[in-house]
Amino acid sequence: MGYRNITQPLVWRALHSFCLLLLILFSITSCTNTKRAVYFSGQQTGSFQPPAMEKPVIQNNDLLNITVSSLNPEASAVFNQPGGANNNNNSNSQPTATTTPANGYLVDGEGNIQFPFLGTIKASGMTKDELKDKLTKSLVDKKLLVDPIITVRFLNFKVTVLGEVAHPTVVTVPSESITLLEALGLAGDLTIYAQRDNVLVIRDENGKKLTHRLNLNSTELFSSPYYYLKSNDVVYVEPNKAKVASTSRTNTWLPILFSALSLGVIVADRIIK
């Protein structure tokens, strides 16, 4: 009995110390640098002028909504594709994280659209205004309509947000205007493990893939040409070292620690008995 009375407190003290060590280990692995978790640290009260937003350029595989109106509604109706003229998008619409399909004029692999009575029309490489002026001139020159009013809109303006965000998603943008911060907000914001000083933006530009890295801990974003995102941009947020290290340590040590804890409980139980 004397042996058991002496051994029991020693065993329980050892288990208590082991559990305390385990708690400290998890606390260390979960610690992150709060300075790196803050957006635009050091930004003072004031104002800033964002960079000018470039007009989007039509690319291959874009889906366009083209509506035509004139003093003769019946003559204009033939140029409006079913579903294309009556979509609910407007200039005041807010971006959404949905992928609802829509009818429209598809820009083919050669950059052309097929327009009623005008046939093949080159569209890629042009802005919406340039395509509008081109179609207006063609309709007037061919005497198909008098004083037509044409509007051109993108139906597939979207950006993709991946990585350390709450909800990785493809964001459709009816307003055709979205900032990097808005896109991150629609993806649920960055997680605590996001590497805010190294956010990657991948962009299609003249058939090439361009990459640019942004530091959200500073104010450089406010003057960056990547402040406004373009259609088909991909935003990737990398995990920081804290998550990589904690994941690695957890995967390595957690099974060992639980095995050791289980063994300690079994040994203590047998000693007590």
Secondary structure by P-SEA (a helix, b strand, c coil): caaaaaaaaaaaaaaaaaaaaaaaaaaaaacccccccccccccccccccccccccccccccbbbbbbbbccccccccccccccccccccccccccccccccccccccccccccccccccccccccccaaaaaaaaaaaaaaaccccbbbbbbbbcccbbbbbccccccbbbbbccccccaaaaaaaaccccccccccbbbbbbbcccbbbbbbbcccccccccccccccccbbbbbbbbcaaaaaaaaaaaccaaaaaaaaaaaaaaaaaaac
